[in-house]
Amino acid sequence: MTFFAFIGGHSAPHRHLSAHPVLEWALIWRDPQQRQHTLIAIAIMLAGIAELVEANAGVAILKYDWPIALIFIGTLFMVHTQHGHSDAVHQAIRRHRILGTTVIAAGFLRLLEIVVQSDVLALLWPIALLLAAFQLDINREPERAFDEGGNH
C-alpha cells in the first residue's frame, strides 16, 4: 500500500500544482471548485508522505493518516461545488455524492481494519477504494457542465 500511496501522493499533486503558477494561486483559492480539487491533491500527497514515514520509521500514529485522508476527501466530494447549468449541476452533485460515500466507506473500513486487525476488512477497504477509482474513471462531466449557470 505504501508504494501506491506514494505514487498517488506524488504524481497527482505534482501534476496539479505544477500546472498552476504562483500568480494563479489567489484565483484558485477564490474558486471553491478549484480549491477543493487542490485540497484533495494535497491530502493525497500528505497521506502518501505519511505512509512512507510510517513504513520506514515505524511512527505508529501515522497509520491513521490514510483513512483520515480518505474520509476528508470523501467529505469534500459530498459537498463539492459545481459549475455549470442547473441540470448538469444536479447530475454532477449526485455523482459526487455517490463517489464521496464510496471514498468515506473506504476510509472507515481502513480505520476499522487498523483498530480490529480484521482480514476481512483488510480485503474490503481496498475493494471500496477500487470502486471509487472506477467511478472516477467512468465519470464524465454531464452535458452543459461548463455552461454559465452559476455555482452550486
N, C-alpha and C positions, 0 to 999 in steps of 0.2 A: 504494500500500500504506500509505503514511503516514496518509492520511485514514482508512482502515479501522482501522488500529492505534489512531488517536486515538479514533475512535468507540467501539471495543471497550474501550479503556483508560479512556475517560471514563465511559461510561454504565454498564457492568456494576458496577464498584466503587462508583460513586456510589449506585446503587440498593441495592446490597448493604450497603454500610457505613452509609448513612444510615438504614437500617431498624433498625439496632441501636444504641440509645442507649448512651452511655458506661457506664452502670450494668450493661449486659449483657455487656461485654467479657470479664470473668472467666469467665462461663458459656460464652461462645463458645470461648474458648481451652481450657477443660477438656473440651469435647466434640470428639473427634477429627474427626468428620464436618464440623461447622461450622468448625473450624479449617482443614481442608483447603479447604473452599469459599472461605473468606476469603483464604487464601494464593493460590488460583487467581485471584481477583479482583485482588489486589494485584499479582501477576505480570503480568497483562494491563495493568493501569494503568501499572506501571513500564515495560513494554515499549513501550506507546503513547507515553509521555513521551519515552523514549529515541529512538524513531523520529522524533519531531518535532524533537528536538535535533539528531540526526544529519542530518536532511534540511535543516534551516535553518542549522546551524553547521558542518556537514561534519566532525563528530567521527567519524572512520572506525571507531574501535573499537566504537562504539555500533551498528554494523550487525549485530553478533553478538547483540544483546540479544533480538531476536525469536526466532531459532532456539533460544537458550538457554532463554527463557521457555517456548516450546512443549515442549521436552524436559522441563523441570521440571514443567509442567502435566501432560504425558502420564504422567510418573512418578507424580505424585500420583493420577491416575486408576487406575494399575496397582495401587497399594497403598491405594486409597480404603476407608475404614472405612464399613461399612454397618450400619444399624439394622434391626431387624425380625425376623420369623420366619425360621427357618433356610432353608426352601425359597426364600423371596423373596431372602434374602441371597445364596444361591448364584447365582441368576439375575442379580441386580444386579452381583455381583462379575464374572461372566463378561462382561456388557455393558460394565462399566467397563474391564475389561482390553482388550477389543477397541477401545474408544474410546481408551484410553491408547496402545495400539500405533499407532493411526492418527495421533494427535497427535504422538507421538515421531517417526514416519516423516516427517511434515510438517516437523518441526524439523530433522531430519538432512538431508532433501532441500534445505531452505533453506540450511543451513550449507554443504553441498556446492556449492550454486549460487553462494554468495558466494565460496568458495575457488576454484572452477574456472571461474566465469563461463560456465556452460552454458545455452544457450537451452532445451534440453530440460528441465533441472532447474528453470529459471525457470517452466516451464509445469506441471511435476509437483507441486511443493510446494503451490501454491495449490489444485490439484485434491485433494490429500490433506487439506488444511485444510477444503475444502468438504465432503469426505466426513465429516470429524469433525463439522462443523456439522450435516450431515444426520443423523448418528447422534444428536446432542444433540436435534435437533428431533423425531425419531420415538420417542426413548426415553421410556418411561413407567415409573414405579416398578412393579415386579411386585406382584401381589395379595399382601396381608399384609406389605408392606414397612414399614408403620408399626405393626405389632403388636408387643407386648412380646415380645422373644425374645433380647435382648442385642445386643451389638456384635460384629461380625466383621471 
